[in-house]
Amino acid sequence: MLRNTLVLAAAVCVCARVASAQNVHYGVNTHALTPQMADKMVELGAGVARVDFNWDQIEGACKGCFDWSATDAIRDQARRTHLALFPSLGYAPKWANGGQASSYPPLNVQDWYDFVFAVASRYKNDIFYWGLWNEPNLDGFFKGTDLRTFRSMVISARAAILAANPRGLVLGPEVSWHATKDGWFAAAMNDFGDLFDIVTVHWYQDGPDPIDVFMDQFVRPYSRNKPVWLTEIGMKPCYSLFGEAGQALFYQKVLTGYQLHRDWWTNTTFYNLYDTPTPNDCGAAIVRPDYSNSLAFRLLQAFIRLFP
């Protein structure tokens, strides 16, 4: 199987023509979007870059004190390379949540509305996919994981996005796979799932396996017949005895499951494109520290060209 995987990737990389347009059915988490990263996305053929638009960084100093330098740079690279951006909005500044860590929600939901409206207004000609918070079912990302609090924030953010840009789409609830196990996902979707235009979930190798069964049995029944995006999925090569080859095999497994369910599972966004080298951490990236392509990169590139 491994040999067949690598032969497929190599053959298609050599023979296939470079895609003429980016493909919004495939994405990669990039966090930021430097020129090198944007060029790698074009080379890969994946058309959606999931990036961080953190509230505590954009409006961190005080209410109305905006720093658009990082997000403008991301926007500029997306324009240059014709990538679709999918920002994840979240993480409250201290002035908005009583001086707590950024995982604590704001004390006044109006402050959240004002921030989302400002962001969606500034980028209304460039960005149409908006994610709300990140893994709000986990206390480490959304303190308390309270459904009523999150519901209020989704209602507010959706109103702000559509007021700023009627063409905007709200993606959520951006949960980790654990939310399908403990009932958080089902409760959220049953209560306010109608507020999401696209349903989004995350899955990693420690979740229910295989991936297509997880998506079919634990996600789709609660999706309200809306398109579903898998917006985080990946594996560190050091988690496999086979290293990069094991990571590539993991990608192949995910892509095979995706291909069988694309009538409703309409985007897979892998985690992630590039990691800054960190001691004692092999990272989950598909681009090596020197920006050369891993086996997983080449396999994903080949798959996108075969099954756009």
Backbone as CSV, one residue per row, in Angstrom:
resi,resn,N_x,N_y,N_z,CA_x,CA_y,CA_z,C_x,C_y,C_z
1,MET,0.833,-1.210,0.000,0.000,0.000,0.000,0.865,1.257,0.000
2,LEU,1.928,1.263,0.858,2.801,2.423,0.916,3.459,2.685,-0.426
3,ARG,3.959,1.611,-1.060,4.616,1.776,-2.351,3.655,2.347,-3.372
4,ASN,2.412,1.840,-3.390,1.410,2.337,-4.342,1.108,3.818,-4.103
5,THR,1.050,4.203,-2.820,0.785,5.606,-2.486,1.864,6.515,-3.052
6,LEU,3.122,6.143,-2.826,4.222,6.988,-3.261,4.344,7.015,-4.773
7,VAL,4.085,5.871,-5.417,4.129,5.838,-6.876,3.051,6.724,-7.470
8,LEU,1.838,6.680,-6.874,0.746,7.542,-7.348,1.128,9.006,-7.241
9,ALA,1.659,9.387,-6.084,2.025,10.792,-5.890,3.091,11.217,-6.890
10,ALA,4.106,10.401,-7.052,5.202,10.758,-7.951,4.731,10.853,-9.394
11,ALA,3.911,9.900,-9.829,3.465,9.873,-11.217,2.625,11.087,-11.557
12,VAL,1.705,11.426,-10.639,0.819,12.541,-10.942,1.567,13.861,-10.858
13,CYS,2.513,13.966,-9.912,3.290,15.202,-9.806,4.090,15.462,-11.073
14,VAL,4.558,14.402,-11.699,5.361,14.549,-12.908,4.488,14.836,-14.115
15,CYS,3.364,14.139,-14.198,2.589,14.140,-15.444,1.461,15.161,-15.478
16,ALA,0.890,15.461,-14.319,-0.292,16.326,-14.341,0.085,17.764,-14.613
17,ARG,-0.784,18.474,-15.255,-0.558,19.887,-15.485,-0.827,20.669,-14.207
18,VAL,-0.186,21.790,-14.048,-0.447,22.635,-12.902,-1.888,23.137,-12.990
19,ALA,-2.583,23.041,-11.868,-3.984,23.466,-11.867,-4.082,24.941,-12.239
20,SER,-5.073,25.258,-13.040,-5.218,26.637,-13.508,-5.925,27.522,-12.492
21,ALA,-6.587,26.929,-11.514,-7.279,27.717,-10.503,-7.245,26.963,-9.181
22,GLN,-7.278,27.715,-8.100,-7.271,27.093,-6.787,-8.600,26.394,-6.523
23,ASN,-8.540,25.361,-5.697,-9.684,24.491,-5.480,-10.240,24.685,-4.076
24,VAL,-11.476,25.186,-3.970,-12.048,25.478,-2.663,-12.564,24.237,-1.950
25,HIS,-12.450,23.072,-2.554,-12.818,21.834,-1.867,-11.698,21.332,-0.960
26,TYR,-10.535,21.947,-1.065,-9.383,21.550,-0.263,-8.766,22.793,0.369
27,GLY,-8.370,22.652,1.619,-7.732,23.756,2.304,-6.627,23.271,3.213
28,VAL,-5.873,24.232,3.734,-4.828,23.950,4.703,-4.830,25.055,5.749
29,ASN,-4.667,24.670,7.002,-4.472,25.650,8.058,-3.081,26.263,7.910
30,THR,-3.027,27.579,7.880,-1.744,28.269,7.730,-1.456,29.244,8.865
31,HIS,-2.463,29.592,9.668,-2.358,30.565,10.759,-2.088,31.960,10.201
32,ALA,-0.909,32.188,9.660,-0.601,33.421,8.944,-0.532,33.090,7.451
33,LEU,-0.090,34.026,6.635,0.064,33.745,5.206,1.190,34.617,4.666
34,THR,2.408,34.126,4.831,3.575,34.823,4.296,3.641,34.595,2.791
35,PRO,4.458,35.370,2.074,4.597,35.112,0.633,5.004,33.680,0.318
36,GLN,5.942,33.112,1.077,6.353,31.730,0.833,5.199,30.763,1.048
37,MET,4.433,30.981,2.095,3.298,30.096,2.381,2.234,30.202,1.293
38,ALA,1.949,31.419,0.863,0.957,31.604,-0.193,1.387,30.912,-1.481
39,ASP,2.665,31.027,-1.819,3.170,30.363,-3.024,3.078,28.848,-2.892
40,LYS,3.318,28.338,-1.694,3.196,26.903,-1.476,1.754,26.437,-1.617
41,MET,0.810,27.255,-1.186,-0.604,26.910,-1.348,-0.962,26.812,-2.828
42,VAL,-0.452,27.734,-3.624,-0.702,27.689,-5.066,-0.080,26.432,-5.662
43,GLU,1.139,26.123,-5.274,1.799,24.922,-5.766,1.014,23.662,-5.385
44,LEU,0.478,23.655,-4.187,-0.293,22.506,-3.714,-1.595,22.346,-4.486
45,GLY,-2.238,23.467,-4.771,-3.525,23.422,-5.467,-4.724,23.534,-4.547
46,ALA,-4.486,23.616,-3.229,-5.583,23.808,-2.279,-5.941,25.288,-2.238
47,GLY,-7.232,25.583,-2.279,-7.640,26.966,-2.473,-8.067,27.718,-1.246
48,VAL,-8.175,27.059,-0.084,-8.661,27.719,1.127,-7.555,27.725,2.175
49,ALA,-7.236,28.900,2.673,-6.266,29.047,3.758,-7.019,29.441,5.022
50,ARG,-6.997,28.561,6.009,-7.611,28.891,7.303,-6.573,29.619,8.146
51,VAL,-6.894,30.854,8.520,-5.929,31.735,9.169,-6.491,32.237,10.497
52,ASP,-5.606,32.810,11.322,-5.992,33.327,12.627,-6.241,34.828,12.550
53,PHE,-7.459,35.236,12.879,-7.779,36.647,13.072,-8.163,36.789,14.548
54,ASN,-7.161,36.875,15.403,-7.398,36.858,16.841,-7.778,38.244,17.352
55,TRP,-8.887,38.300,18.059,-9.394,39.560,18.590,-8.361,40.240,19.488
56,ASP,-7.693,39.440,20.334,-6.758,40.023,21.288,-5.505,40.577,20.620
57,GLN,-5.297,40.254,19.352,-4.173,40.822,18.618,-4.602,41.991,17.728
58,ILE,-5.803,41.906,17.188,-6.285,42.964,16.296,-6.757,44.195,17.071
59,GLU,-7.428,43.964,18.204,-7.980,45.063,19.017,-7.533,44.868,20.467
60,GLY,-6.252,44.630,20.657,-5.773,44.201,21.956,-5.603,45.296,22.990
61,ALA,-5.211,46.480,22.589,-4.846,47.516,23.562,-6.063,48.131,24.248
62,CYS,-7.100,48.426,23.490,-8.308,49.034,24.050,-9.406,48.957,23.002
63,LYS,-10.637,49.187,23.433,-11.749,49.157,22.483,-11.555,50.238,21.423
64,GLY,-11.604,49.815,20.161,-11.423,50.735,19.062,-9.980,50.944,18.651
65,CYS,-9.039,50.344,19.375,-7.610,50.466,19.040,-7.223,49.298,18.131
66,PHE,-7.409,49.468,16.840,-7.210,48.377,15.893,-5.803,48.398,15.300
67,ASP,-5.225,47.220,15.176,-3.965,47.032,14.466,-4.229,46.046,13.336
68,TRP,-4.320,46.556,12.133,-4.665,45.737,10.970,-3.435,45.257,10.210
69,SER,-2.258,45.504,10.710,-1.052,45.225,9.925,-0.927,43.747,9.563
70,ALA,-1.134,42.849,10.505,-0.971,41.419,10.232,-2.070,40.901,9.321
71,THR,-3.305,41.304,9.566,-4.414,40.796,8.757,-4.427,41.419,7.363
72,ASP,-3.998,42.665,7.243,-3.867,43.262,5.910,-2.811,42.518,5.090
73,ALA,-1.725,42.125,5.744,-0.675,41.387,5.037,-1.195,40.035,4.551
74,ILE,-2.002,39.382,5.378,-2.620,38.115,4.965,-3.538,38.347,3.776
75,ARG,-4.368,39.391,3.869,-5.284,39.723,2.769,-4.528,39.994,1.472
76,ASP,-3.419,40.720,1.586,-2.652,41.071,0.390,-2.079,39.828,-0.286
77,GLN,-1.594,38.874,0.483,-1.067,37.644,-0.100,-2.178,36.803,-0.727
78,ALA,-3.337,36.798,-0.106,-4.472,36.070,-0.685,-4.904,36.697,-2.010
79,ARG,-4.908,38.020,-2.060,-5.231,38.699,-3.321,-4.229,38.322,-4.410
80,ARG,-2.956,38.367,-4.052,-1.897,38.103,-5.032,-2.013,36.704,-5.618
81,THR,-2.368,35.732,-4.793,-2.369,34.338,-5.225,-3.770,33.779,-5.458
82,HIS,-4.778,34.622,-5.317,-6.171,34.228,-5.571,-6.618,33.090,-4.660
83,LEU,-6.221,33.156,-3.412,-6.651,32.180,-2.419,-7.901,32.678,-1.705
84,ALA,-8.753,31.748,-1.316,-9.889,32.078,-0.463,-9.432,32.001,0.986
85,LEU,-9.707,33.047,1.742,-9.361,33.058,3.157,-10.539,32.602,4.012
86,PHE,-10.211,31.881,5.057,-11.194,31.422,6.031,-10.644,31.786,7.417
87,PRO,-10.883,33.031,7.856,-10.366,33.432,9.164,-11.167,32.806,10.301
88,SER,-10.445,32.437,11.340,-11.052,31.989,12.583,-11.026,33.162,13.550
89,LEU,-12.208,33.652,13.929,-12.333,34.787,14.834,-12.454,34.286,16.266
90,GLY,-11.731,34.927,17.183,-11.865,34.495,18.565,-10.810,35.089,19.463
91,TYR,-10.862,34.684,20.742,-9.871,35.010,21.761,-9.941,36.480,22.178
92,ALA,-10.617,36.705,23.283,-10.952,38.054,23.731,-9.750,38.764,24.359
93,PRO,-9.615,40.075,24.093,-8.585,40.869,24.774,-8.945,41.085,26.240
94,LYS,-7.948,41.419,27.029,-8.163,41.567,28.475,-9.148,42.680,28.803
95,TRP,-9.157,43.737,27.997,-10.076,44.831,28.299,-11.539,44.403,28.144
96,ALA,-11.777,43.324,27.385,-13.155,42.896,27.123,-13.635,41.781,28.049
97,ASN,-12.714,41.094,28.715,-13.149,39.937,29.526,-12.703,40.026,30.979
98,GLY,-12.462,41.245,31.450,-12.124,41.417,32.851,-10.692,41.081,33.202
99,GLY,-9.803,41.183,32.231,-8.393,40.941,32.511,-7.998,39.485,32.546
100,GLN,-8.835,38.617,32.013,-8.560,37.183,32.030,-7.745,36.760,30.805
101,ALA,-7.412,35.479,30.759,-6.760,34.915,29.581,-7.688,35.017,28.383
102,SER,-7.127,34.935,27.182,-7.914,35.156,25.966,-8.975,34.096,25.721
103,SER,-8.892,32.968,26.413,-9.915,31.936,26.251,-11.233,32.303,26.937
104,TYR,-11.207,33.290,27.825,-12.426,33.726,28.505,-13.273,34.572,27.562
105,PRO,-14.568,34.305,27.479,-15.432,35.095,26.591,-15.586,36.523,27.105
106,PRO,-16.037,37.436,26.257,-16.211,38.834,26.682,-17.339,38.972,27.693
107,LEU,-17.230,39.982,28.524,-18.275,40.254,29.509,-19.496,40.890,28.854
108,ASN,-19.268,41.645,27.789,-20.351,42.341,27.087,-20.353,41.877,25.634
109,VAL,-21.393,41.197,25.221,-21.429,40.652,23.868,-21.428,41.744,22.808
110,GLN,-21.806,42.966,23.183,-21.772,44.077,22.229,-20.336,44.361,21.768
111,ASP,-19.371,44.175,22.662,-17.974,44.365,22.271,-17.568,43.350,21.198
112,TRP,-18.040,42.136,21.323,-17.783,41.079,20.334,-18.434,41.451,19.009
113,TYR,-19.687,41.885,19.055,-20.384,42.318,17.841,-19.588,43.423,17.141
114,ASP,-19.161,44.413,17.885,-18.454,45.548,17.297,-17.154,45.106,16.631
115,PHE,-16.440,44.194,17.269,-15.201,43.685,16.681,-15.482,42.931,15.385
116,VAL,-16.433,42.008,15.423,-16.736,41.210,14.229,-17.213,42.107,13.097
117,PHE,-18.045,43.084,13.410,-18.521,44.005,12.376,-17.358,44.771,11.756
118,ALA,-16.436,45.226,12.585,-15.289,45.980,12.069,-14.440,45.119,11.134
119,VAL,-14.197,43.879,11.514,-13.380,42.984,10.687,-14.092,42.651,9.379
120,ALA,-15.359,42.243,9.489,-16.104,41.853,8.289,-16.291,43.036,7.347
121,SER,-16.405,44.246,7.886,-16.539,45.441,7.049,-15.239,45.729,6.314
122,ARG,-14.131,45.654,7.024,-12.843,45.989,6.427,-12.518,45.054,5.261
123,TYR,-12.906,43.784,5.389,-12.508,42.791,4.388,-13.698,42.271,3.570
124,LYS,-14.729,43.088,3.451,-15.949,42.618,2.788,-15.754,42.310,1.314
125,ASN,-14.737,42.872,0.693,-14.496,42.599,-0.724,-13.546,41.422,-0.947
126,ASP,-13.016,40.883,0.128,-12.001,39.845,0.004,-12.332,38.542,0.733
127,ILE,-13.089,38.619,1.818,-13.302,37.444,2.672,-14.794,37.188,2.829
128,PHE,-15.165,35.920,2.610,-16.580,35.557,2.670,-16.845,34.379,3.609
129,TYR,-15.812,33.658,3.995,-15.946,32.549,4.942,-15.448,33.009,6.314
130,TRP,-16.301,32.891,7.327,-15.938,33.346,8.662,-16.201,32.246,9.684
131,GLY,-15.140,31.836,10.399,-15.282,30.878,11.484,-15.385,31.598,12.814
132,LEU,-16.220,31.071,13.714,-16.466,31.728,14.996,-15.830,30.933,16.129
133,TRP,-14.794,31.516,16.697,-14.007,30.940,17.772,-13.322,29.673,17.258
134,ASN,-12.707,28.911,18.139,-12.028,27.665,17.784,-12.233,26.667,18.911
135,GLU,-12.823,25.552,18.584,-13.079,24.464,19.523,-13.694,24.972,20.833
136,PRO,-14.863,25.612,20.736,-15.508,26.166,21.928,-16.011,25.099,22.895
137,ASN,-15.959,23.839,22.498,-16.330,22.752,23.404,-15.209,22.376,24.355
138,LEU,-14.023,22.938,24.177,-12.874,22.631,25.035,-12.555,23.827,25.925
139,ASP,-12.430,23.572,27.208,-12.231,24.630,28.182,-10.941,25.419,27.930
140,GLY,-9.953,24.768,27.369,-8.695,25.453,27.102,-8.793,26.525,26.036
141,PHE,-9.837,26.449,25.203,-10.035,27.428,24.133,-11.205,28.375,24.410
142,PHE,-12.220,27.879,25.109,-13.398,28.689,25.418,-13.782,28.381,26.862
143,LYS,-13.343,29.224,27.768,-13.464,28.937,29.192,-14.915,28.732,29.599
144,GLY,-15.174,27.585,30.199,-16.518,27.254,30.646,-17.321,26.434,29.667
145,THR,-16.999,26.551,28.376,-17.674,25.810,27.286,-19.193,25.923,27.376
146,ASP,-19.690,27.031,27.885,-21.127,27.178,28.113,-21.874,27.391,26.800
147,LEU,-22.843,26.535,26.536,-23.592,26.597,25.284,-24.397,27.887,25.160
148,ARG,-24.972,28.359,26.256,-25.773,29.583,26.185,-24.904,30.791,25.852
149,THR,-23.717,30.831,26.450,-22.792,31.920,26.139,-22.359,31.867,24.681
150,PHE,-22.024,30.672,24.219,-21.589,30.545,22.830,-22.738,30.859,21.872
151,ARG,-23.935,30.426,22.204,-25.102,30.740,21.374,-25.260,32.248,21.215
152,SER,-25.134,32.986,22.306,-25.253,34.440,22.259,-24.177,35.047,21.359
153,MET,-22.973,34.485,21.422,-21.889,35.014,20.604,-22.084,34.679,19.133
154,VAL,-22.636,33.519,18.833,-22.914,33.157,17.440,-24.004,34.058,16.872
155,ILE,-25.067,34.280,17.640,-26.147,35.164,17.188,-25.594,36.551,16.885
156,SER,-24.789,37.057,17.787,-24.229,38.396,17.634,-23.279,38.471,16.443
157,ALA,-22.400,37.483,16.323,-21.417,37.502,15.236,-22.087,37.352,13.876
158,ARG,-23.081,36.497,13.794,-23.776,36.325,12.516,-24.446,37.636,12.097
159,ALA,-25.092,38.301,13.053,-25.731,39.590,12.743,-24.693,40.602,12.266
160,ALA,-23.526,40.605,12.904,-22.481,41.558,12.535,-21.928,41.270,11.146
161,ILE,-21.686,39.995,10.852,-21.131,39.618,9.545,-22.091,39.978,8.428
162,LEU,-23.355,39.654,8.595,-24.323,39.913,7.539,-24.629,41.401,7.405
163,ALA,-24.545,42.142,8.510,-24.724,43.593,8.420,-23.580,44.223,7.631
164,ALA,-22.382,43.684,7.811,-21.214,44.218,7.111,-21.136,43.743,5.677
165,ASN,-21.583,42.508,5.435,-21.452,41.897,4.109,-22.527,40.830,3.937
166,PRO,-23.625,41.145,3.259,-24.702,40.162,3.082,-24.264,38.892,2.376
167,ARG,-23.102,38.929,1.707,-22.598,37.727,1.038,-21.740,36.851,1.951
168,GLY,-21.526,37.290,3.184,-20.704,36.529,4.113,-21.364,35.235,4.541
169,LEU,-20.545,34.232,4.810,-21.009,32.929,5.265,-20.428,32.644,6.643
170,VAL,-21.259,32.108,7.521,-20.857,31.802,8.890,-20.608,30.311,9.005
171,LEU,-19.397,29.961,9.444,-19.001,28.564,9.561,-18.832,28.203,11.031
172,GLY,-19.372,27.045,11.422,-19.258,26.626,12.813,-19.996,25.321,13.043
173,PRO,-19.890,24.795,14.245,-19.349,25.408,15.454,-17.857,25.179,15.692
174,GLU,-17.110,24.659,14.714,-15.653,24.539,14.822,-15.227,23.699,16.029
175,VAL,-15.942,22.610,16.291,-15.686,21.804,17.484,-14.613,20.750,17.238
176,SER,-13.937,20.353,18.311,-13.091,19.170,18.252,-13.995,17.940,18.240
177,TRP,-13.436,16.790,17.896,-14.250,15.582,17.791,-14.880,15.195,19.123
178,HIS,-14.287,15.657,20.234,-14.808,15.303,21.557,-16.257,15.761,21.733
179,ALA,-16.645,16.822,21.017,-18.005,17.348,21.137,-19.050,16.383,20.603
180,THR,-18.651,15.476,19.706,-19.597,14.486,19.204,-19.752,13.337,20.183
181,LYS,-18.814,13.200,21.093,-18.850,12.115,22.085,-19.638,12.507,23.322
182,ASP,-19.481,13.755,23.774,-20.125,14.154,25.028,-21.455,14.871,24.834
183,GLY,-21.918,15.002,23.581,-23.227,15.594,23.323,-23.216,17.091,23.081
184,TRP,-22.048,17.745,23.216,-21.979,19.193,23.032,-22.357,19.577,21.604
185,PHE,-21.832,18.846,20.631,-22.108,19.153,19.225,-23.589,18.997,18.910
186,ALA,-24.175,17.886,19.328,-25.597,17.655,19.059,-26.456,18.734,19.699
187,ALA,-26.133,19.100,20.944,-26.909,20.125,21.637,-26.800,21.467,20.928
188,ALA,-25.586,21.816,20.506,-25.397,23.084,19.810,-26.155,23.113,18.492
189,MET,-26.041,22.049,17.721,-26.698,22.019,16.415,-28.218,21.994,16.557
190,ASN,-28.727,21.281,17.540,-30.178,21.238,17.740,-30.719,22.588,18.202
191,ASP,-29.910,23.334,18.954,-30.359,24.607,19.516,-30.202,25.753,18.530
192,PHE,-28.992,25.897,17.951,-28.752,27.064,17.098,-27.961,26.724,15.840
193,GLY,-28.028,25.473,15.408,-27.324,25.071,14.194,-27.816,25.752,12.939
194,ASP,-29.028,26.298,12.983,-29.552,27.005,11.822,-28.777,28.289,11.535
195,LEU,-27.977,28.749,12.487,-27.209,29.978,12.305,-25.940,29.764,11.487
196,PHE,-25.565,28.524,11.252,-24.365,28.228,10.478,-24.730,27.919,9.031
197,ASP,-24.047,28.563,8.115,-24.261,28.269,6.699,-23.529,26.998,6.288
198,ILE,-22.403,26.754,6.918,-21.599,25.551,6.692,-21.230,24.999,8.063
199,VAL,-21.416,23.705,8.246,-21.119,23.058,9.530,-19.666,22.604,9.529
200,THR,-18.939,22.910,10.610,-17.510,22.610,10.648,-17.146,21.824,11.903
201,VAL,-16.277,20.829,11.713,-15.793,20.003,12.819,-14.303,19.714,12.606
202,HIS,-13.654,19.252,13.687,-12.247,18.857,13.641,-12.129,17.381,14.037
203,TRP,-11.113,16.723,13.514,-10.853,15.315,13.851,-9.368,15.033,13.741
204,TYR,-8.841,14.295,14.732,-7.455,13.840,14.687,-7.415,12.335,14.940
205,GLN,-6.232,11.770,14.856,-6.122,10.319,14.858,-6.530,9.683,16.181
206,ASP,-6.691,10.487,17.238,-7.165,9.930,18.508,-8.691,9.878,18.573
207,GLY,-9.374,10.328,17.527,-10.824,10.315,17.495,-11.389,9.012,16.963
208,PRO,-12.732,8.909,16.923,-13.372,7.697,16.401,-12.901,7.390,14.988
209,ASP,-12.586,6.143,14.744,-11.980,5.730,13.486,-12.852,4.640,12.859
210,PRO,-13.000,4.585,11.526,-12.361,5.430,10.516,-13.061,6.783,10.349
211,ILE,-12.375,7.697,9.680,-12.839,9.061,9.571,-14.180,9.163,8.848
212,ASP,-14.392,8.376,7.791,-15.646,8.513,7.059,-16.827,8.016,7.885
213,VAL,-16.604,7.021,8.742,-17.665,6.559,9.635,-17.959,7.633,10.681
214,PHE,-16.913,8.252,11.217,-17.104,9.355,12.158,-17.950,10.458,11.532
215,MET,-17.598,10.868,10.327,-18.332,11.940,9.668,-19.766,11.534,9.361
216,ASP,-19.951,10.295,8.937,-21.264,9.824,8.514,-22.202,9.573,9.701
217,GLN,-21.663,9.064,10.800,-22.507,8.646,11.913,-22.570,9.656,13.052
218,PHE,-21.515,10.433,13.250,-21.460,11.334,14.396,-21.650,12.802,14.020
219,VAL,-21.477,13.132,12.746,-21.573,14.527,12.321,-22.796,14.759,11.438
220,ARG,-22.918,13.987,10.385,-23.973,14.247,9.407,-25.382,14.252,10.002
221,PRO,-25.741,13.340,10.936,-27.112,13.354,11.457,-27.524,14.664,12.122
222,TYR,-26.557,15.471,12.537,-26.874,16.729,13.224,-26.578,17.956,12.367
223,SER,-26.251,17.740,11.110,-25.793,18.848,10.262,-26.922,19.632,9.615
224,ARG,-28.165,19.249,9.842,-29.328,19.960,9.292,-29.286,20.032,7.763
225,ASN,-28.743,19.004,7.157,-28.651,18.911,5.693,-27.840,20.051,5.083
226,LYS,-26.909,20.573,5.838,-26.032,21.625,5.343,-24.701,21.014,4.924
227,PRO,-23.957,21.696,4.067,-22.623,21.190,3.730,-21.749,21.138,4.973
228,VAL,-20.898,20.137,5.023,-20.011,19.944,6.161,-18.567,20.097,5.706
229,TRP,-17.799,20.866,6.474,-16.361,21.006,6.232,-15.604,20.400,7.404
230,LEU,-14.611,19.608,7.087,-13.675,19.112,8.090,-12.496,20.079,8.093
231,THR,-12.448,20.978,9.092,-11.553,22.133,8.996,-10.264,22.007,9.808
232,GLU,-10.082,20.911,10.501,-8.786,20.562,11.081,-8.649,19.054,11.071
233,ILE,-7.597,18.579,10.450,-7.264,17.166,10.497,-5.806,17.022,10.092
234,GLY,-5.062,16.224,10.814,-3.656,16.064,10.479,-2.972,15.083,11.404
235,MET,-1.696,14.871,11.170,-0.921,13.964,12.002,0.552,14.339,11.934
236,LYS,1.206,14.336,13.079,2.645,14.561,13.111,3.362,13.304,12.621
237,PRO,4.332,13.451,11.744,5.036,12.269,11.241,5.724,11.466,12.340
238,CYS,6.126,12.121,13.429,6.772,11.383,14.516,5.779,10.555,15.327
239,TYR,4.487,10.688,15.041,3.487,9.840,15.686,3.363,8.484,14.991
240,SER,4.069,8.327,13.883,4.023,7.081,13.126,5.409,6.443,13.097
241,LEU,5.446,5.121,13.159,6.717,4.407,13.042,7.356,4.632,11.676
242,PHE,6.548,5.050,10.701,7.030,5.226,9.338,7.375,6.678,9.007
243,GLY,7.291,7.564,9.988,7.666,8.949,9.767,6.822,9.631,8.702
244,GLU,7.474,10.295,7.770,6.757,11.006,6.710,5.874,10.075,5.894
245,ALA,6.327,8.864,5.673,5.510,7.912,4.915,4.226,7.592,5.672
246,GLY,4.318,7.481,6.991,3.122,7.245,7.793,2.164,8.412,7.747
247,GLN,2.699,9.628,7.749,1.850,10.809,7.620,1.150,10.812,6.265
248,ALA,1.865,10.434,5.211,1.265,10.377,3.878,0.160,9.331,3.818
249,LEU,0.366,8.191,4.453,-0.664,7.151,4.485,-1.904,7.629,5.233
250,PHE,-1.685,8.400,6.303,-2.811,8.984,7.034,-3.601,9.914,6.125
251,TYR,-2.918,10.765,5.377,-3.585,11.650,4.434,-4.374,10.855,3.396
252,GLN,-3.773,9.775,2.919,-4.464,8.955,1.920,-5.761,8.388,2.494
253,LYS,-5.722,7.924,3.743,-6.923,7.382,4.375,-8.029,8.429,4.467
254,VAL,-7.652,9.620,4.878,-8.635,10.696,4.994,-9.213,11.058,3.629
255,LEU,-8.363,11.193,2.644,-8.809,11.594,1.317,-9.687,10.532,0.668
256,THR,-9.404,9.274,0.925,-10.253,8.202,0.396,-11.648,8.290,1.000
257,GLY,-11.737,8.510,2.317,-13.040,8.675,2.949,-13.766,9.900,2.448
258,TYR,-13.031,10.978,2.253,-13.619,12.216,1.745,-14.213,12.020,0.361
259,GLN,-13.492,11.356,-0.511,-13.930,11.173,-1.883,-15.266,10.425,-1.956
260,LEU,-15.533,9.556,-0.998,-16.758,8.755,-0.997,-17.973,9.514,-0.483
261,HIS,-17.769,10.711,0.090,-18.881,11.420,0.732,-18.983,12.877,0.294
262,ARG,-18.482,13.198,-0.877,-18.375,14.591,-1.260,-19.692,15.243,-1.657
263,ASP,-20.780,14.493,-1.667,-22.075,15.100,-1.938,-22.533,15.975,-0.773
264,TRP,-22.006,15.743,0.436,-22.359,16.575,1.589,-21.136,17.030,2.389
265,TRP,-20.068,16.272,2.350,-18.799,16.657,2.988,-17.986,17.340,1.890
266,THR,-17.980,18.677,1.901,-17.575,19.412,0.694,-16.214,20.099,0.782
267,ASN,-15.562,20.028,1.929,-14.208,20.600,2.038,-13.444,19.852,3.120
268,THR,-12.171,19.596,2.858,-11.259,19.074,3.872,-10.078,20.024,3.965
269,THR,-9.855,20.549,5.159,-8.781,21.508,5.401,-7.800,20.897,6.398
270,PHE,-6.614,20.574,5.911,-5.645,19.855,6.713,-4.875,20.784,7.657
271,TYR,-4.319,20.166,8.699,-3.507,20.871,9.690,-2.109,20.247,9.688
272,ASN,-1.102,20.990,9.255,-1.146,22.334,8.735,-0.052,22.478,7.690
273,LEU,0.133,23.679,7.164,1.051,23.861,6.046,2.506,23.898,6.493
274,TYR,2.828,24.795,7.419,4.232,25.026,7.791,4.331,25.265,9.286
275,ASP,5.335,24.663,9.911,5.624,24.897,11.324,6.989,25.544,11.475
276,THR,7.061,26.569,12.288,8.372,27.096,12.665,9.109,26.035,13.465
277,PRO,10.327,25.700,13.100,11.051,24.636,13.812,11.094,24.891,15.316
278,THR,10.714,23.858,16.073,10.684,23.929,17.528,11.421,22.728,18.105
279,PRO,12.317,22.931,19.049,13.033,21.790,19.629,12.087,20.751,20.222
280,ASN,12.376,19.493,19.980,11.625,18.363,20.537,10.175,18.309,20.060
281,ASP,9.884,18.913,18.922,8.536,18.857,18.356,8.661,18.731,16.847
282,CYS,8.223,17.592,16.304,8.376,17.382,14.864,7.340,18.145,14.048
283,GLY,6.278,18.649,14.720,5.271,19.421,14.004,4.392,18.559,13.123
284,ALA,3.288,19.157,12.650,2.335,18.447,11.802,2.358,18.949,10.371
285,ALA,3.328,19.790,10.033,3.329,20.451,8.731,3.604,19.482,7.590
286,ILE,3.136,19.888,6.402,3.412,19.112,5.194,4.473,19.799,4.335
287,VAL,4.972,20.944,4.799,6.129,21.594,4.197,7.255,21.531,5.214
288,ARG,8.399,21.059,4.801,9.535,20.916,5.711,10.084,22.299,6.102
289,PRO,10.918,22.365,7.150,11.465,23.670,7.584,12.186,24.441,6.490
290,ASP,12.775,23.723,5.511,13.454,24.410,4.403,12.512,24.686,3.231
291,TYR,11.217,24.493,3.447,10.156,24.721,2.466,10.169,23.704,1.314
292,SER,10.840,22.604,1.481,10.689,21.504,0.531,9.427,20.719,0.877
293,ASN,8.972,19.903,-0.048,7.686,19.226,0.085,7.834,17.851,0.716
294,SER,7.024,17.579,1.718,6.997,16.256,2.323,6.231,15.292,1.427
295,LEU,6.235,14.011,1.788,5.460,13.016,1.048,3.966,13.322,1.122
296,ALA,3.496,13.788,2.283,2.076,14.125,2.423,1.699,15.277,1.500
297,PHE,2.573,16.275,1.376,2.322,17.386,0.451,2.148,16.852,-0.963
298,ARG,3.065,16.006,-1.400,3.022,15.505,-2.776,1.807,14.615,-3.013
299,LEU,1.437,13.848,-2.011,0.246,13.013,-2.166,-1.011,13.862,-2.254
300,LEU,-1.129,14.868,-1.374,-2.303,15.748,-1.416,-2.357,16.501,-2.730
301,GLN,-1.240,16.981,-3.200,-1.165,17.675,-4.482,-1.668,16.769,-5.611
302,ALA,-1.221,15.526,-5.612,-1.647,14.579,-6.633,-3.142,14.302,-6.547
303,PHE,-3.648,14.160,-5.325,-5.059,13.847,-5.150,-5.944,15.003,-5.618
304,ILE,-5.529,16.222,-5.317,-6.307,17.389,-5.751,-6.397,17.436,-7.265
305,ARG,-5.310,17.107,-7.931,-5.327,17.150,-9.382,-6.175,16.017,-9.979
306,LEU,-6.174,14.877,-9.326,-6.981,13.752,-9.819,-8.461,13.909,-9.505
307,PHE,-8.755,14.480,-8.335,-10.151,14.588,-7.870,-10.436,16.012,-7.405
308,PRO,-10.503,16.954,-8.343,-10.703,18.352,-7.966,-12.074,18.609,-7.369
